[in-house]
Amino acid sequence: MDHQFIDENNIRDRYLIGTLGPEDRQRFEEHFLFCDECLSEMDTIDDFRVGLRGAAMEDLTRGSALAKAGILGRLIRRRTTAVICAMVLSISLLLAAYIRERREAAGYRKGTAELENRFEVLQKSSSELENRYHELERKTSEPAQSKTTQAPALIPIFIVDTVRTANQTQKVNRIIIPRTAPFFALSPELANEPGIHVYRAEIITSDHQNLLTIPDLKPSPDGMQGLTLPTALFKSGNYLLKIEGFSQKGALLSVNQYPFHLVIR
């Protein structure tokens, strides 16, 4: 038997006035023998009732003297008894409400303390996460600062000549780049051809395999176009840089070819 069941069913009051059933009476006695709170509240209720019984007995004694006068005595006894019962019931209800409010207040204080503890834990966790974030931000910013002090790597640039037809003697462009260079650039002359609004570059190997395609090229104002290429994609040998253009209607037109011999050492 728990306190919620005891409060909701007025077990203490019913036990003291003797209206509790045998089974509930036994269960309640097994509970309050080890419950200081119930014992204390029952003592308080019993003290109230003892006082009220004393007052009632005094009123009944006075009423018995008047009862000898006849009907007036009976009316006084009935009224006094009704008043006493109403007082006992009112006090019991008020006392039960007071006990319930006190228990609810205790539960509220306990819940508030738990919320405060959880808030402190969350606040501590948030502070730790913030410190970790600042530490990570500091560590990631240090390499970036050290890199800014280093000189930027130079990309070798080579200007290549064109070969328009297969009947002409091809002049192969010779390009030598160091192995340490991660990139190199080819700069072909790319004039504004009429009817072409965008260009495409292709790198063809000596066995006619497409090594690399660079789309959406537009000529610079001076007519030169820089193509940055990764060194790791190439090996020493002969290559062909082929430039094609797209007309406004989407037709693909051949523009220029740039043969070159690449040496990596």
Secondary structure as GFF3:
##gff-version 3
##sequence-region A 1 265
A	DSSP	alpha_helix	3	8	.	.	.	ID=ss1
A	DSSP	alpha_helix	11	17	.	.	.	ID=ss2
A	DSSP	alpha_helix	22	32	.	.	.	ID=ss3
A	DSSP	alpha_helix	36	67	.	.	.	ID=ss4
A	DSSP	alpha_helix	71	148	.	.	.	ID=ss5
A	DSSP	beta_strand	157	160	.	.	.	ID=ss6
A	DSSP	beta_strand	173	177	.	.	.	ID=ss7
A	DSSP	beta_strand	183	188	.	.	.	ID=ss8
A	DSSP	beta_strand	196	205	.	.	.	ID=ss9
A	DSSP	beta_strand	210	217	.	.	.	ID=ss10
A	DSSP	beta_strand	227	230	.	.	.	ID=ss11
A	DSSP	three_ten_helix	231	233	.	.	.	ID=ss12
A	DSSP	beta_strand	237	247	.	.	.	ID=ss13
A	DSSP	beta_strand	252	264	.	.	.	ID=ss14
###
